[in-house]
Amino acid sequence: MKQPRKMIWCKWSRLFGAAGVRGRATAAPLLLALAGVLVLALPAHASVTLLMEEPYGTFGAFNPTGHAAVYLNHVCADTSTQLRPCAPGEFGVVISRYHKIDGYDWIAIPLIPYLYAVDNAADVPPTVDRQQVAQLRDAYRRAHLEALAPDTASGLAPGGEWTQLVGSSYDRTIHGFEIDSTPEQDAHFIAYFNDRRNVGHFNLFFHNCADFSRNVLGMYLPGAVHRNFIADVGLTTPKQVARSLLKYGDEHPELGMFAFIIRQVPGSVPRSHAVHGVAESLVKSKKYLIPMAVLQPELTAGVIVAYLATGRLSLPKDATVYDAEDFAAGTLQPGVAFDPADAPDDAGHQGNAGVEGSAASEAGGTSTPEGGGGGVRTLHGAAALQH
């Protein structure tokens, strides 16, 4: 895995004094001038990123395949279903397939709200509990998503799956796999998705979130992502999409594969679980494996062989790790090109770029060091808005 490339580093408090991130409105003319300089001075860098998200809760324990979404750092949205190119200073959108959200097949949400259910990265809380998460999500829904998830007759937040649209990092750890793309590919993607019918037809077996991610990535990398008919019995799983993309990235180093982890926000919300494929779910769960071994020993042996042969995935050990504090600190703001090797670490020392996470050798593990590490932790794709 190659080292992270030059990222964007900008401490707004250093540029604008006490105004900081929250005072950007008062510095609008200066920001616009800075954005203009960036447009002229920095090379274009578009990227497409698979987000493999860990399962959580009761359903996640029953179906530990997790969730898949795609982050596009140069694609933004006028509405949650109408895409456009990003303007300087925008972080792009996360797009995925959902089930029973106002009848739509796919919905696009800006990166920061998708992760933390807030508009401004400076408002990301360092820790949360269930009540805080619910309040943050409902506040964002009332401000931006009323059309998708309107109030109930009593004026309360509705039930349903709309909560998956925002605040994902409160529920789970996310593993990202980014590759380079081109403005031409983004333009084609925007035109195609704006023109196609956006009507929901979610199916857990053949039209799930991983199928959607496979198809999106296929527009950028034709033939790169495919189903696993052995370990996943033909179902598309988030782990298989990640496996295919990592393999393709290894075979095509010119694509600049970059792996990262966005850790679940600390707090009292239960922790998410490791991501598994179909055969792996059976092999690693005693509640499934023991009865299978007793009732169908031959089948059990076949499942184990399928997993060992084609179902395993080792995550890059040098994946950069991000926490909520990295977003809240304002380091993920459009700024000037910065060599991360020259950045001070958390203790003020000059240090390495990023955090070398001790990601588990098996995909989806959350055994990254609690303390993280020194250095600049700026999400490569988000921070690289260099139009």
BELTABEL-V63947 format. One line per field, one symbol per residue. phi: phi as a letter, one per 30 degrees, with the letter a starting at -180 (. if undefined). psi: psi as a letter, one per 40 degrees, with the letter a starting at -180 (. if undefined). burial: 1 if it has 9 or more other C-alpha atoms within 8 Angstrom, else 0. A space follows every 10 residues. Layout:
phi = ???
psi = ???
burial = ???
//
This chain:
phi = .ddedeccba cedddciddh ddcdddceed ddddeddded ccddbcbbbd cccddaiddd ddbddibbbb ccdccbbdbd bbcaddcejc cjbcbacbch chiddbbcbe eddedbhbdc edcdddbbbe dddddddddd dddbbeddbd edecicdddj cddddbiddd cadbccbcbd bbeddddddd dddddddcbd bdbecbbcdd dddedddddc beidcbdcdc dchiddcedd dddddddddd dbdddiebcb bcddddkdde ddcddbdddd dddccddcdd dddddbdddd dddddddddb cdbcdedcdd cbbedddddi dcbeacdbdd dcddddcjdd bddicddcee dcejdcdddd dildjdbcee dddcdcd
psi = hiihahahhh hddddebeda defddefddd dddddddddd diihhiihhh hhhiiiaddd ddgfeaiiih hheehahdie ehiiiiihei eaihhihihf gfeidihhhi dddddefidh deehidiiid dddddddddd ddddfdddgi iideeihiaa edeedifded diihhihiii aidddddddd dddddihghh fhhddefadd dddddddddd ghedhiihec defeihiddd dddddddddd egeeefhhii hhihhiaehi iiiihiaddd dddehddddd dddddgdddd ddddddddde eihhihefhh hiidddddee egihaihhhe eeiiadeeih aihahhifii dhieiffihd ebaiihghhd ddefgg.
burial = 0001001111 1110010011 1011001000 1001100110 0100111111 1111110011 1011111111 1111111001 1011110100 1111111111 1001111111 1111111100 1101010110 0010011101 1000110011 1000001000 1100111111 1111111111 1100111011 0011000001 0100001111 1111011110 0001111100 1100111111 1111110110 0000111111 1111110010 0111111111 1110000110 0110001011 1011011001 1110111111 1111111111 1111101101 1111100001 1111111111 1111110100 0101111111 1111111
//
